[in-house]
Amino acid sequence: LNMVKGRDKDSDPGKAIDSLNKVEIGLDLMKERLMDCAYKQLTIQEQDNIELETIQHLDPSVEFFGLEWPSVFSRLNKLSSQIRSLKSGLEQRGKLSLRCLKSSLALISQLTGEIQMHTSSLQCGRFSTERLSVQLEQQRLFASIGRATSLKTRKKQVKYRGSKTDSALDSLEHRRLEARQRKLVKHPQQHQRSNLIHSFSNMFRNGLNL
């Protein structure tokens, strides 16, 4: 995956998609290995309950803006740490840490889901520079319309205190998404540098060596 971020916005994202598919397969294998460890110490019912408990809600913004790479790296590092702790407990005490197991499975679930969303968006060309530029312009247009409408409806007030539309537009989430989108448009290649394959490879080896 060290080249994935450099290929997200390329005219031919095929190689990036191929790398993401490999990571998804690796995560699936890691999940199977973790569940094999659980199989030795937990009942079938307990295993089923853990799998259900660790299903994660996904960030919908990934579908429109792509993976947020610092967050991906952070979660991969956390996953690697949890797997090392789980492995250490098994080797030293012969005991399975449910906390580490649940944390690892939750991270795998979330990463897998978001990678699938990112891959799907790459396949339909949603991350092209031109398309991102259009989305940003549309967002700015809607923002200006919302503010103009609010000002018009409140023009008789002595002091304008803002509207729900303004509050929404000025919300932290709105600013975060707009900044992220603007950054993608202006620096499409800046987001494409990573050593993700190195991080994932180390973590993957730890997972398979449980």
Backbone as CSV, one residue per row, in Angstrom:
resi,resn,N_x,N_y,N_z,CA_x,CA_y,CA_z,C_x,C_y,C_z
1,LEU,0.800,-1.218,0.000,0.000,0.000,0.000,0.838,1.276,0.000
2,ASN,2.173,1.146,-0.110,2.985,2.357,-0.073,2.733,3.251,-1.273
3,MET,2.109,2.704,-2.319,1.821,3.512,-3.500,0.351,3.884,-3.612
4,VAL,-0.487,3.382,-2.726,-1.928,3.607,-2.859,-2.265,5.079,-2.850
5,LYS,-1.708,5.804,-1.897,-2.054,7.211,-1.787,-1.566,8.019,-2.973
6,GLY,-0.556,7.514,-3.662,-0.060,8.207,-4.840,-0.840,7.891,-6.087
7,ARG,-1.801,6.965,-5.978,-2.541,6.552,-7.161,-4.032,6.820,-7.047
8,ASP,-4.471,7.323,-5.913,-5.887,7.579,-5.713,-6.465,8.482,-6.794
9,LYS,-5.714,9.510,-7.170,-6.233,10.494,-8.102,-5.704,10.290,-9.517
10,ASP,-4.965,9.204,-9.774,-4.448,8.937,-11.102,-5.581,8.638,-12.061
11,SER,-5.304,8.808,-13.354,-6.323,8.499,-14.354,-6.642,7.015,-14.374
12,ASP,-5.642,6.186,-14.014,-5.873,4.750,-13.939,-5.622,4.288,-12.508
13,PRO,-6.686,4.174,-11.702,-6.519,3.802,-10.294,-6.442,2.295,-10.080
14,GLY,-6.268,1.528,-11.162,-6.302,0.071,-11.052,-5.304,-0.496,-10.063
15,LYS,-4.073,0.032,-10.058,-3.048,-0.495,-9.157,-3.376,-0.183,-7.695
16,ALA,-3.942,1.012,-7.462,-4.340,1.356,-6.099,-5.441,0.424,-5.619
17,ILE,-6.401,0.144,-6.490,-7.502,-0.755,-6.137,-6.974,-2.153,-5.843
18,ASP,-6.014,-2.600,-6.646,-5.429,-3.919,-6.435,-4.733,-3.997,-5.072
19,SER,-4.007,-2.940,-4.708,-3.327,-2.920,-3.410,-4.324,-2.923,-2.262
20,LEU,-5.396,-2.144,-2.410,-6.419,-2.101,-1.371,-7.102,-3.460,-1.215
21,ASN,-7.313,-4.142,-2.331,-7.914,-5.476,-2.255,-7.009,-6.448,-1.497
22,LYS,-5.707,-6.321,-1.698,-4.762,-7.188,-0.991,-4.790,-6.917,0.514
23,VAL,-4.893,-5.639,0.871,-4.965,-5.302,2.294,-6.248,-5.862,2.899
24,GLU,-7.339,-5.756,2.157,-8.618,-6.297,2.649,-8.516,-7.804,2.881
25,ILE,-7.856,-8.512,1.968,-7.660,-9.953,2.132,-6.806,-10.226,3.375
26,GLY,-5.750,-9.414,3.554,-4.890,-9.579,4.721,-5.649,-9.371,6.028
27,LEU,-6.526,-8.382,6.056,-7.332,-8.134,7.248,-8.277,-9.297,7.530
28,ASP,-8.847,-9.865,6.476,-9.728,-11.024,6.643,-8.964,-12.214,7.224
29,LEU,-7.744,-12.437,6.723,-6.926,-13.535,7.242,-6.570,-13.303,8.713
30,MET,-6.290,-12.031,9.042,-5.970,-11.700,10.414,-7.166,-11.971,11.333
31,LYS,-8.354,-11.612,10.853,-9.562,-11.865,11.642,-9.754,-13.367,11.874
32,GLU,-9.537,-14.163,10.826,-9.671,-15.617,10.959,-8.672,-16.162,11.980
33,ARG,-7.444,-15.632,11.946,-6.421,-16.106,12.886,-6.807,-15.753,14.321
34,LEU,-7.336,-14.569,14.519,-7.765,-14.160,15.850,-8.910,-15.040,16.351
35,MET,-9.839,-15.352,15.460,-10.967,-16.192,15.860,-10.533,-17.634,16.116
36,ASP,-9.470,-18.070,15.447,-8.913,-19.402,15.733,-8.391,-19.449,17.169
37,CYS,-7.740,-18.354,17.593,-7.255,-18.290,18.978,-8.427,-18.318,19.956
38,ALA,-9.490,-17.604,19.609,-10.670,-17.555,20.470,-11.364,-18.916,20.531
39,TYR,-11.317,-19.656,19.426,-11.989,-20.947,19.349,-11.469,-21.914,20.420
40,LYS,-10.196,-21.767,20.762,-9.583,-22.683,21.726,-10.002,-22.391,23.167
41,GLN,-10.460,-21.175,23.424,-10.754,-20.805,24.810,-12.180,-20.308,25.051
42,LEU,-12.959,-20.092,24.004,-14.314,-19.575,24.152,-15.330,-20.537,23.551
43,THR,-16.559,-20.447,24.034,-17.629,-21.252,23.459,-18.073,-20.633,22.134
44,ILE,-18.821,-21.399,21.357,-19.333,-20.893,20.084,-20.200,-19.659,20.304
45,GLN,-21.041,-19.706,21.332,-21.921,-18.581,21.633,-21.124,-17.331,21.995
46,GLU,-20.069,-17.511,22.775,-19.227,-16.375,23.158,-18.527,-15.777,21.937
47,GLN,-18.090,-16.626,21.031,-17.456,-16.141,19.809,-18.434,-15.346,18.958
48,ASP,-19.666,-15.882,18.825,-20.684,-15.183,18.032,-21.003,-13.824,18.644
49,ASN,-21.089,-13.778,19.967,-21.391,-12.515,20.642,-20.288,-11.488,20.429
50,ILE,-19.040,-11.947,20.473,-17.908,-11.034,20.274,-17.916,-10.470,18.862
51,GLU,-18.194,-11.318,17.878,-18.236,-10.837,16.496,-19.314,-9.779,16.310
52,LEU,-20.465,-9.982,16.918,-21.554,-9.010,16.815,-21.201,-7.706,17.525
53,GLU,-20.556,-7.825,18.669,-20.199,-6.647,19.464,-19.142,-5.781,18.779
54,THR,-18.343,-6.381,17.937,-17.223,-5.642,17.346,-17.523,-5.110,15.949
55,ILE,-18.751,-5.260,15.479,-19.144,-4.642,14.209,-19.212,-3.131,14.415
56,GLN,-18.534,-2.371,13.573,-18.409,-0.929,13.776,-19.210,-0.116,12.763
57,HIS,-19.687,1.051,13.226,-20.310,2.013,12.310,-19.199,2.677,11.498
58,LEU,-19.470,2.929,10.226,-18.456,3.488,9.341,-18.660,4.986,9.145
59,ASP,-17.568,5.669,8.841,-17.600,7.106,8.584,-18.113,7.330,7.154
60,PRO,-19.308,7.907,6.971,-19.865,8.080,5.619,-19.056,9.024,4.744
61,SER,-18.238,9.896,5.349,-17.462,10.842,4.547,-16.406,10.136,3.690
62,VAL,-16.028,8.909,4.085,-15.034,8.159,3.308,-15.523,7.943,1.882
63,GLU,-16.809,7.731,1.728,-17.380,7.474,0.406,-17.214,8.664,-0.523
64,PHE,-17.168,9.877,0.040,-17.095,11.087,-0.776,-15.705,11.719,-0.811
65,PHE,-14.934,11.553,0.257,-13.631,12.199,0.333,-12.474,11.222,0.429
66,GLY,-12.765,9.938,0.560,-11.702,8.946,0.643,-11.216,8.706,2.059
67,LEU,-10.314,7.771,2.190,-9.743,7.438,3.493,-8.967,8.625,4.053
68,GLU,-9.100,8.837,5.343,-8.316,9.864,6.014,-7.056,9.175,6.510
69,TRP,-5.969,9.340,5.759,-4.788,8.515,5.946,-4.151,8.602,7.327
70,PRO,-4.055,9.769,7.962,-3.504,9.784,9.325,-4.297,8.888,10.271
71,SER,-5.621,8.878,10.100,-6.459,8.018,10.937,-6.204,6.549,10.625
72,VAL,-6.002,6.231,9.349,-5.715,4.843,8.952,-4.413,4.374,9.596
73,PHE,-3.365,5.206,9.509,-2.078,4.841,10.116,-2.216,4.642,11.612
74,SER,-2.953,5.552,12.244,-3.132,5.482,13.694,-3.813,4.174,14.093
75,ARG,-4.855,3.799,13.361,-5.580,2.571,13.689,-4.761,1.321,13.379
76,LEU,-3.950,1.373,12.329,-3.076,0.242,12.035,-2.047,0.052,13.144
77,ASN,-1.495,1.169,13.630,-0.539,1.079,14.734,-1.198,0.536,15.999
78,LYS,-2.423,0.986,16.250,-3.142,0.501,17.422,-3.446,-0.985,17.287
79,LEU,-3.839,-1.408,16.080,-4.124,-2.816,15.839,-2.878,-3.665,16.064
80,SER,-1.747,-3.186,15.561,-0.487,-3.905,15.750,-0.162,-4.057,17.234
81,SER,-0.379,-2.980,18.003,-0.115,-3.010,19.438,-1.035,-3.994,20.159
82,GLN,-2.306,-4.010,19.789,-3.257,-4.918,20.423,-2.917,-6.385,20.125
83,ILE,-2.488,-6.634,18.903,-2.128,-8.004,18.526,-0.887,-8.463,19.286
84,ARG,0.088,-7.562,19.443,1.287,-7.920,20.212,0.935,-8.236,21.665
85,SER,0.034,-7.439,22.240,-0.382,-7.684,23.626,-1.112,-9.008,23.761
86,LEU,-1.973,-9.282,22.798,-2.726,-10.542,22.824,-1.769,-11.728,22.693
87,LYS,-0.799,-11.608,21.786,0.182,-12.670,21.582,1.022,-12.897,22.831
88,SER,1.417,-11.785,23.478,2.221,-11.883,24.690,1.471,-12.611,25.796
89,GLY,0.188,-12.317,25.944,-0.618,-12.984,26.962,-0.751,-14.468,26.711
90,LEU,-0.891,-14.834,25.455,-1.015,-16.253,25.119,0.293,-16.996,25.378
91,GLU,1.418,-16.357,25.042,2.709,-17.025,25.193,3.141,-17.118,26.661
92,GLN,2.897,-16.062,27.433,3.394,-16.027,28.810,2.432,-16.658,29.818
93,ARG,1.141,-16.477,29.600,0.176,-16.975,30.585,-0.803,-17.988,30.019
94,GLY,-0.735,-18.183,28.714,-1.676,-19.104,28.085,-3.115,-18.631,28.191
95,LYS,-3.280,-17.309,28.361,-4.606,-16.739,28.555,-4.936,-15.753,27.446
96,LEU,-6.164,-15.831,26.953,-6.617,-14.941,25.894,-7.205,-13.666,26.504
97,SER,-6.703,-12.519,26.089,-7.222,-11.235,26.565,-8.443,-10.858,25.738
98,LEU,-9.615,-10.886,26.367,-10.837,-10.517,25.653,-10.814,-9.049,25.231
99,ARG,-10.204,-8.214,26.063,-10.127,-6.790,25.724,-9.326,-6.573,24.444
100,CYS,-8.159,-7.208,24.358,-7.332,-7.081,23.152,-8.018,-7.710,21.942
101,LEU,-8.689,-8.839,22.163,-9.379,-9.513,21.070,-10.481,-8.625,20.507
102,LYS,-11.297,-8.076,21.392,-12.415,-7.234,20.944,-11.911,-5.966,20.256
103,SER,-10.871,-5.366,20.835,-10.316,-4.155,20.237,-9.759,-4.436,18.840
104,SER,-9.055,-5.560,18.689,-8.478,-5.922,17.392,-9.562,-6.184,16.353
105,LEU,-10.584,-6.933,16.741,-11.669,-7.245,15.807,-12.446,-6.000,15.415
106,ALA,-12.629,-5.077,16.357,-13.343,-3.833,16.058,-12.556,-2.991,15.053
107,LEU,-11.234,-2.905,15.242,-10.391,-2.150,14.317,-10.392,-2.780,12.931
108,ILE,-10.321,-4.107,12.878,-10.346,-4.808,11.589,-11.677,-4.569,10.881
109,SER,-12.762,-4.620,11.621,-14.085,-4.381,11.044,-14.175,-2.987,10.446
110,GLN,-13.707,-1.997,11.185,-13.796,-0.614,10.728,-12.889,-0.359,9.528
111,LEU,-11.654,-0.840,9.592,-10.716,-0.647,8.492,-11.195,-1.346,7.223
112,THR,-11.704,-2.559,7.377,-12.190,-3.307,6.214,-13.349,-2.579,5.546
113,GLY,-14.294,-2.115,6.347,-15.454,-1.414,5.791,-15.070,-0.137,5.072
114,GLU,-14.172,0.635,5.656,-13.776,1.891,5.038,-12.930,1.669,3.789
115,ILE,-12.119,0.639,3.790,-11.345,0.302,2.585,-12.280,-0.083,1.452
116,GLN,-13.323,-0.828,1.766,-14.308,-1.197,0.747,-15.002,0.030,0.180
117,MET,-15.349,0.988,1.042,-15.979,2.223,0.582,-15.027,3.027,-0.308
118,HIS,-13.777,3.116,0.113,-12.772,3.864,-0.654,-12.567,3.216,-2.025
119,THR,-12.470,1.900,-2.044,-12.280,1.177,-3.301,-13.445,1.393,-4.247
120,SER,-14.659,1.322,-3.718,-15.856,1.526,-4.530,-15.868,2.920,-5.155
121,SER,-15.465,3.921,-4.372,-15.439,5.292,-4.889,-14.351,5.461,-5.943
122,LEU,-13.222,4.801,-5.760,-12.172,4.836,-6.780,-12.665,4.248,-8.097
123,GLN,-13.403,3.161,-8.001,-13.892,2.479,-9.192,-14.854,3.339,-10.013
124,CYS,-15.607,4.194,-9.330,-16.564,5.040,-10.063,-16.004,6.434,-10.339
125,GLY,-14.722,6.642,-10.062,-14.078,7.916,-10.395,-14.455,9.078,-9.516
126,ARG,-14.909,8.822,-8.317,-15.386,9.894,-7.448,-14.260,10.782,-6.935
127,PHE,-13.020,10.312,-6.944,-11.918,11.079,-6.383,-11.095,11.825,-7.435
128,SER,-11.593,11.916,-8.650,-10.847,12.644,-9.674,-10.788,14.126,-9.289
129,THR,-9.713,14.806,-9.671,-9.543,16.209,-9.323,-10.685,17.061,-9.843
130,GLU,-11.119,16.791,-11.075,-12.196,17.567,-11.662,-13.490,17.418,-10.875
131,ARG,-13.781,16.202,-10.469,-15.017,15.952,-9.739,-14.988,16.595,-8.357
132,LEU,-13.825,16.539,-7.701,-13.687,17.177,-6.403,-13.841,18.690,-6.511
133,SER,-13.334,19.273,-7.613,-13.465,20.715,-7.810,-14.922,21.114,-7.962
134,VAL,-15.662,20.320,-8.717,-17.093,20.592,-8.908,-17.835,20.503,-7.584
135,GLN,-17.516,19.487,-6.781,-18.169,19.322,-5.483,-17.888,20.509,-4.570
136,LEU,-16.657,21.012,-4.593,-16.297,22.138,-3.746,-17.044,23.395,-4.174
137,GLU,-17.139,23.622,-5.483,-17.868,24.787,-5.975,-19.351,24.698,-5.624
138,GLN,-19.928,23.514,-5.729,-21.326,23.330,-5.360,-21.535,23.605,-3.876
139,GLN,-20.602,23.143,-3.067,-20.699,23.358,-1.630,-20.653,24.846,-1.304
140,ARG,-19.768,25.584,-1.964,-19.675,27.026,-1.740,-20.943,27.737,-2.205
141,LEU,-21.503,27.291,-3.325,-22.732,27.896,-3.838,-23.881,27.704,-2.862
142,PHE,-24.047,26.480,-2.366,-25.117,26.209,-1.408,-24.935,27.034,-0.134
143,ALA,-23.674,27.208,0.272,-23.405,27.980,1.483,-23.812,29.434,1.294
144,SER,-23.471,30.017,0.125,-23.812,31.414,-0.129,-25.315,31.611,-0.246
145,ILE,-26.016,30.649,-0.859,-27.476,30.721,-0.976,-28.114,30.667,0.401
146,GLY,-27.605,29.757,1.246,-28.156,29.624,2.592,-28.001,30.899,3.395
147,ARG,-26.836,31.537,3.293,-26.605,32.760,4.051,-27.463,33.909,3.531
148,ALA,-27.598,34.001,2.187,-28.407,35.068,1.601,-29.868,34.936,2.014
149,THR,-30.362,33.706,2.031,-31.747,33.468,2.430,-31.979,33.838,3.882
150,SER,-31.044,33.485,4.729,-31.164,33.796,6.151,-31.166,35.304,6.387
151,LEU,-30.297,36.012,5.686,-30.233,37.467,5.844,-31.521,38.130,5.371
152,LYS,-32.071,37.608,4.296,-33.293,38.203,3.747,-34.471,38.038,4.688
153,THR,-34.600,36.857,5.281,-35.743,36.578,6.153,-35.632,37.301,7.489
154,ARG,-34.436,37.733,7.858,-34.235,38.394,9.145,-33.837,39.869,8.995
155,LYS,-34.070,40.452,7.854,-33.596,41.813,7.597,-34.266,42.858,8.480
156,LYS,-35.455,42.554,9.032,-36.164,43.517,9.870,-35.669,43.513,11.312
157,GLN,-34.869,42.583,11.650,-34.351,42.522,13.010,-33.286,43.589,13.208
158,VAL,-33.225,44.171,14.404,-32.236,45.197,14.700,-30.833,44.622,14.634
159,LYS,-30.708,43.421,15.160,-29.403,42.770,15.177,-29.536,41.369,14.640
160,TYR,-28.738,41.053,13.674,-28.775,39.715,13.078,-27.993,38.756,13.949
161,ARG,-28.648,37.727,14.405,-28.003,36.784,15.324,-27.618,35.473,14.662
162,GLY,-27.840,35.380,13.383,-27.509,34.126,12.696,-28.700,33.205,12.641
163,SER,-28.646,32.234,11.753,-29.741,31.291,11.574,-29.251,29.881,11.787
164,LYS,-30.208,28.961,11.768,-29.826,27.558,11.883,-28.944,27.158,10.709
165,THR,-29.242,27.752,9.547,-28.419,27.439,8.366,-26.982,27.893,8.590
166,ASP,-26.836,29.130,9.121,-25.478,29.623,9.390,-24.768,28.751,10.401
167,SER,-25.498,28.360,11.435,-24.880,27.535,12.475,-24.385,26.225,11.892
168,ALA,-25.216,25.657,11.029,-24.833,24.380,10.413,-23.620,24.557,9.520
169,LEU,-23.631,25.678,8.756,-22.524,25.919,7.836,-21.227,26.204,8.573
170,ASP,-21.356,26.796,9.760,-20.157,27.125,10.531,-19.762,26.033,11.511
171,SER,-20.472,24.927,11.466,-20.190,23.853,12.413,-18.807,23.265,12.171
172,LEU,-18.283,22.642,13.197,-16.953,22.038,13.102,-16.897,20.994,12.012
173,GLU,-17.946,20.196,11.899,-17.962,19.131,10.901,-17.924,19.711,9.494
174,HIS,-18.707,20.790,9.274,-18.722,21.409,7.948,-17.346,21.944,7.591
175,ARG,-16.716,22.643,8.540,-15.400,23.196,8.259,-14.377,22.099,8.019
176,ARG,-14.490,21.020,8.769,-13.534,19.918,8.592,-13.649,19.300,7.207
177,LEU,-14.882,19.038,6.772,-15.088,18.412,5.475,-14.690,19.341,4.335
178,GLU,-15.001,20.648,4.476,-14.653,21.603,3.426,-13.141,21.737,3.297
179,ALA,-12.451,21.799,4.446,-10.993,21.908,4.425,-10.362,20.670,3.816
180,ARG,-10.927,19.518,4.154,-10.399,18.262,3.616,-10.584,18.199,2.115
181,GLN,-11.774,18.636,1.643,-12.051,18.601,0.212,-11.166,19.588,-0.538
182,ARG,-10.987,20.812,0.025,-10.154,21.817,-0.617,-8.711,21.338,-0.717
183,LYS,-8.251,20.650,0.318,-6.878,20.145,0.329,-6.682,19.088,-0.743
184,LEU,-7.698,18.253,-0.938,-7.618,17.211,-1.959,-7.558,17.818,-3.354
185,VAL,-8.313,18.926,-3.561,-8.346,19.561,-4.874,-7.039,20.259,-5.188
186,LYS,-6.498,20.998,-4.193,-5.297,21.783,-4.437,-4.030,20.944,-4.450
187,HIS,-3.996,19.882,-3.651,-2.780,19.058,-3.546,-3.123,17.595,-3.729
188,PRO,-3.567,17.196,-4.924,-3.984,15.813,-5.131,-2.886,14.796,-4.920
189,GLN,-1.632,15.231,-5.097,-0.553,14.259,-4.942,0.011,14.228,-3.529
190,GLN,-0.214,15.316,-2.779,0.344,15.382,-1.437,-0.209,14.289,-0.542
191,HIS,-1.448,13.891,-0.825,-2.090,12.874,0.007,-1.693,11.466,-0.410
192,GLN,-0.816,11.387,-1.383,-0.553,10.081,-1.965,0.777,9.486,-1.537
193,ARG,1.412,10.055,-0.534,2.699,9.543,-0.076,2.497,8.756,1.212
194,SER,2.925,7.521,1.210,2.787,6.757,2.454,3.706,5.564,2.472
195,ASN,3.923,5.073,3.678,4.624,3.804,3.861,3.622,2.818,4.440
196,LEU,2.375,2.898,3.961,1.301,2.089,4.528,1.569,0.607,4.370
197,ILE,2.173,0.201,3.263,2.418,-1.221,3.064,3.399,-1.737,4.105
198,HIS,4.362,-0.872,4.491,5.338,-1.282,5.510,4.651,-1.470,6.859
199,SER,3.811,-0.507,7.230,3.086,-0.607,8.504,2.179,-1.821,8.509
200,PHE,1.465,-2.002,7.401,0.529,-3.113,7.338,1.253,-4.453,7.338
201,SER,2.387,-4.522,6.637,3.129,-5.781,6.564,3.604,-6.234,7.933
202,ASN,4.154,-5.288,8.718,4.606,-5.640,10.064,3.451,-6.112,10.930
203,MET,2.342,-5.384,10.858,1.178,-5.744,11.645,0.590,-7.081,11.187
204,PHE,0.610,-7.328,9.867,0.083,-8.563,9.305,0.903,-9.767,9.763
205,ARG,2.241,-9.582,9.788,3.098,-10.682,10.265,2.814,-11.008,11.721
206,ASN,2.633,-9.968,12.532,2.314,-10.197,13.938,1.007,-10.976,14.072
207,GLY,0.030,-10.611,13.237,-1.266,-11.278,13.316,-1.207,-12.735,12.934
208,LEU,-0.446,-13.046,11.902,-0.378,-14.443,11.453,0.510,-15.304,12.341
209,ASN,1.339,-14.647,13.165,2.214,-15.406,14.060,1.595,-15.653,15.433
210,LEU,0.312,-15.391,15.595,-0.354,-15.646,16.866,-0.348,-17.130,17.185
